[in-house]
Every structure is written in structure tokens, then in C-alpha cells.
Amino acid sequence: MISIRNLTFSRGDRKIFDTISLDIMPHKITAIMGPSGTGKTTLLKLIGGQIKPDSGSVLVGQQNVHTLSRSKLFTLRKKMGMLFQSGALLTDMSVYDNIAFPIREHTKLPESMIRTLVLMKLNAVGLRGARHLMPSELSGGMARRVAMARALALDPNMIMYDEPFTGQDPISLGVLVKLIQTLNQTLGLTSIIVSHDVQETAAIADYIYLLSEGKIAGQGTPQELNNSPSAWVQQFMQAKADGPVPFHYPANNLTNDLLANN
């Protein structure tokens, strides 16, 4: 579905990606994981063509995203659903109108058919009865599910989830995990999850890439990563406080620091 080859991207003097290559397989759930600040969300922006790499290629299907014309890029994006980290619902629109918005913008369907589609998308995430509510009336979990329904509005081939589990209570988190897995299987989607919630993501991911310091530090199925001989992979997957990534920031000897004048 997606083939990334020798991708390099920098922000200023900081190299976010250093010639990484990876593949996203169709109809699978692929997780992009790693510590904060390793470029996970940046990778989604590169796949969606929001930003361009310094070098390398991002192919979605057979199309090189960053060589497409503006019109062809917009056409490609219609097949990409996106669940933003904050949900990003339009606050002045009802739940119903948030889902209807992309359909109205990108199709010429009559309102009667749009209504049918909106209700079907909301029913898929269990919120058909909440269609008249405003975003301010939704809980965090409900808002995330409405955003998921909106991501499905144009029947995309793939959905990208940016930190879908952040800030969710245990029940809402469980609902989201089940929804992502069920929708992927039922609709035959290709899903990419950016997350650092190891337990929840590993429970549904078919394959995981671990990013660190601009490189792919580990990759494989959840079981393969749990059995990895890499100390760094084990520290991340098992949430260990100390390991290759130390607990203490580099500093002088404590005794010398305490006895120093400044």
C-alpha cells in the first residue's frame, strides 16, 4: 500500500529521519511507535504530502506523493482518512454536520443520500443517537469516535490515526481499540497507528516499526518485538525506567556537584 525508501527529513539542523525505509502492507494495521519527539506524526505528514522530504520517496499505491500535481494530490488524499490527535472537530457544527462536511465538499450527492451516509458512519462508531449534539457536549471518547466517523466519510482505502488513545479513560480506550480493529477488518482498510501506548497498540497491530534518533530501531510483529534481543526494544516495549535510555540526564558526579560553589 505504501512504500517508503531512503527517506531523509530535517528540521533546521536536526535530522528527523536518516535514510529510513519501510513498507505498509494493505489491509493490515501497522503501528509507528517510539519515544516522544521521534517524528511519528511527521511521518504521517510526509505520507499525506503536507511536507516534503529532503530526499527519498513516499509511494502510495504506485504514486510518488511528492511529485504529484496539486489536483492529483488532493484526489489521492480523498482516499486517506485522518484521525487527528485532538479530534479536530469543527466546534460550530453539530456532530451530524461534521460528518456531512467532507461529503458535501467533495461530492454532488443530494442531501437525502448524504443523510443516509452520515447515519451509517455514525452507526458504525455507535453514535447515531448523538448526531444532534455539538462537539462541546461530547466526552473525550465520544469526540474521538465522531472524528473517526468523519475520517470514514469518503470511504477511504486507508486511515491514519495520530495518537488515538491519548487522554482516554479505560472504557473509552477499550472502545477505540475495538473500533479500530473491527473497522479495519470489516471495511478492508489499511490502518496506520502512531502511538506510544504500547499495550493497547500491540494488542491490535499486525506489524510495528519502532523509531529512535532518525532510524528504525526495531521492527516486527508484536510477538517478535517482545522477544527481541535488543535492550532498547525491550526497554520500550516493557516500559522500563532505565536501560539504554538512561533515567538520569547526563550530569557531573553528584558529590562534586553538591560540594561545588555554583
C-alpha atoms as one frame of an Amber mdcrd trajectory, in Angstrom:
protein
   0.000   0.000   0.000   2.783   2.406   0.997   6.451   2.080   0.200   8.952
   4.482   1.783  12.528   4.345   0.516  15.669   6.094   1.781  13.643   8.877
   3.375  15.584  11.782   4.844  13.960  14.774   6.511  15.362  17.532   8.708
  14.053  20.497  10.645  16.813  23.052  10.773  19.968  21.302  11.959  18.053
  18.392  13.463  17.721  15.266  11.320  14.311  13.707  11.993  14.722  10.787
   9.560  18.034   9.468   8.315  17.519   7.353   5.156  14.771   5.141   6.584
  12.835   2.585   4.513   9.611   0.828   5.453   6.504  -0.751   3.959   2.843
  -0.504   4.950   1.020  -3.643   3.849  -2.578  -3.477   2.563  -5.486  -4.479
   4.822  -3.203  -4.616   7.866  -2.808  -2.483  10.990   0.711  -1.072  11.092
   1.943   0.825  14.141   4.598   3.533  14.139   5.937   3.808  17.671   8.779
   5.355  19.601   9.564   7.932  22.281   8.137  11.447  22.063   9.839  13.666
  19.513  10.997  10.891  17.194   8.956  12.113  14.198   5.963   9.780  14.280
   3.415  12.477  13.389   5.903  13.966  10.919   5.890  10.636   9.079   2.102
  10.877   8.649   2.502  14.381   7.226   5.067  13.083   4.745   2.713  10.293
   3.667  -0.122  12.810   3.219   2.055  15.221   1.252   1.755  18.074   3.767
   5.532  18.359   3.881   8.268  17.208   1.527  11.331  15.083   2.359  14.879
  16.266   1.784  15.443  13.091  -0.216  13.930   9.682  -0.782  10.446   8.693
  -1.896   6.981   8.001  -0.462   4.851   5.865  -2.773   1.154   5.376  -2.038
  -0.004   2.685  -4.393   2.166   3.439  -7.404   2.085   7.212  -6.960   5.051
   9.193  -5.668   3.283  11.590  -3.300   5.787  14.420  -3.573   5.902  14.560
  -7.364   2.113  14.775  -7.816   0.416  17.913  -9.061  -1.798  19.751  -6.583
  -5.006  18.368  -8.118  -3.721  14.775  -8.178  -2.529  15.082  -4.576  -5.985
  16.251  -3.495  -7.543  13.328  -5.360  -5.194  10.908  -3.588  -5.998  12.444
  -0.210  -9.693  11.642  -0.664  -8.677   8.010  -0.220  -6.802   8.819   3.002
  -8.792   9.166   6.204  -7.127  11.029   9.065  -7.888  10.925  12.770  -6.101
  13.892  14.317  -4.681  13.676  17.820  -7.098  16.297  19.177 -10.040  15.044
  17.106 -10.124  18.462  15.369 -13.916  18.621  15.149 -15.372  21.852  13.799
 -16.714  23.371  17.007 -19.512  25.438  15.422 -21.015  22.437  13.655 -23.112
  19.630  15.096 -21.914  16.035  15.070 -24.096  15.422  12.007 -22.672  18.376
  10.079 -19.093  17.455  10.983 -19.567  14.113   9.237 -21.525  15.612   6.354
 -18.955  18.357   5.722 -16.385  16.349   3.665 -19.172  14.630   1.726 -20.737
  17.981   0.820 -17.362  19.427  -0.118 -16.180  16.594  -2.350 -19.352  15.137
  -3.863 -22.531  16.331  -5.530 -24.792  13.902  -3.709 -28.303  15.015  -2.722
 -28.953  15.747   0.949 -31.156  12.669   1.246 -28.240  10.404   0.318 -25.807
  12.405   2.474 -28.148  11.836   5.433 -28.069   8.096   4.830 -24.273   8.068
   4.632 -23.843  10.195   7.762 -26.155   7.992   9.808 -24.358   4.862   8.585
 -20.940   6.273   9.548 -22.199   7.346  12.967 -23.860   3.978  13.496 -20.538
   2.277  12.756 -18.953   4.105  15.719 -22.022   3.714  17.942 -23.059   7.380
  17.964 -26.051   7.615  15.626 -28.145   8.856  18.557 -25.692  11.708  19.216
 -25.998  13.308  15.783 -27.676  16.485  17.077 -25.073  17.176  19.773 -22.398
  19.859  19.481 -18.711  18.997  19.992 -18.736  20.848  23.345 -21.354  18.380
  24.589 -19.234  15.312  23.850 -16.907  13.452  26.172 -13.313  12.963  25.032
 -14.005   9.403  23.926 -17.165  10.373  22.045 -15.342  13.215  20.261 -12.639
  10.799  19.135 -15.288   8.413  17.783 -17.045  11.220  15.889 -13.688  12.158
  14.384 -13.286   8.514  13.372 -16.682   8.583  11.647 -15.638  11.731   9.783
 -12.409  10.022   8.697 -14.599   7.305   7.151 -16.947   9.751   5.424 -15.474
   9.415   1.925 -14.891   5.648   2.153 -11.082   5.829   2.169  -8.757   2.931
   1.447  -6.599   3.789   4.424  -6.843   5.641   7.722  -4.022   7.267   9.659
  -4.515   7.550  13.423  -2.417  10.133  15.257  -2.219   9.162  18.948  -5.818
   7.866  19.078  -5.556   6.649  22.691  -4.111   9.766  24.334  -6.118  11.101
  27.267  -8.790   8.401  27.176 -10.300   6.698  30.224 -10.031   2.878  30.314
 -13.549   2.297  28.921 -13.171   4.808  26.072  -9.731   3.395  25.322 -11.129
  -0.118  25.091 -13.901   1.082  22.779 -11.406   2.810  20.468  -9.114  -0.234
  20.328 -12.040  -2.481  19.402 -13.368   0.038  16.845 -10.058   0.371  15.026
  -9.674  -3.384  14.776 -13.302  -4.024  13.785 -13.429  -1.272  11.154 -10.136
  -2.413   9.643 -11.385  -5.984   9.277 -14.952  -5.186   8.230 -14.111  -2.496
   5.677 -10.854  -3.990   4.447  -8.922  -0.851   5.365  -5.212  -0.242   5.667
  -4.563   1.390   9.048  -1.525   3.259  10.356  -1.439   3.986  14.077   1.016
   6.477  15.510   1.215   5.898  19.238   3.404   5.380  22.274   0.718   3.409
  24.118   2.461   0.063  23.849  -0.063  -2.308  25.398  -3.124  -1.073  23.501
  -1.350  -0.714  20.162   0.447  -4.052  20.328  -2.886  -5.767  21.046  -4.235
  -4.941  17.564  -1.185  -4.201  15.381  -0.113  -6.708  12.752   3.318  -5.110
  12.439   5.230  -2.465  14.393   8.061  -0.085  13.480   9.993   1.483  16.369
  11.629   4.824  15.608  14.554   6.325  17.504  17.116   9.002  16.652  16.161
   9.137  12.984  16.428   5.388  12.419  14.224   2.312  12.652  15.396   0.838
  15.955  13.244  -2.264  15.683  10.514  -3.820  13.585   8.370  -6.912  13.531
   5.178  -8.411  14.848   4.315  -7.628  18.490   5.492 -11.117  19.470   8.793
 -10.694  17.616   9.456  -7.373  19.330   8.593  -8.776  22.749  11.217 -11.471
  22.127  13.778  -9.103  20.597  17.375  -9.381  21.879  17.725  -5.586  21.618
  17.959  -3.949  25.051  16.489  -0.715  23.647  13.475  -2.538  22.160  12.927
  -4.397  25.425  13.109  -1.160  27.419  10.488   0.470  25.221   8.137  -2.479
  24.906   8.301  -3.305  28.633   8.223   0.374  29.750  11.367   0.011  31.847
  12.540   3.161  33.612  16.220   2.545  32.945  18.229   0.883  30.226  19.942
   2.114  27.051  17.837   5.259  27.508  19.043   6.281  30.990  16.844   7.667
  33.756  19.354  10.426  34.563  20.187  13.222  32.123  23.997  13.432  31.717
  25.488  15.377  34.636  28.630  15.724  36.731  29.267  13.452  39.698  26.648
  14.154  42.395  29.194  14.592  45.198  31.239  17.056  43.157  28.085  18.946
  42.235  26.988  19.209  45.876  30.415  20.450  47.017  30.776  22.926  44.168
  30.255  26.625  44.794  27.861  27.055  41.865
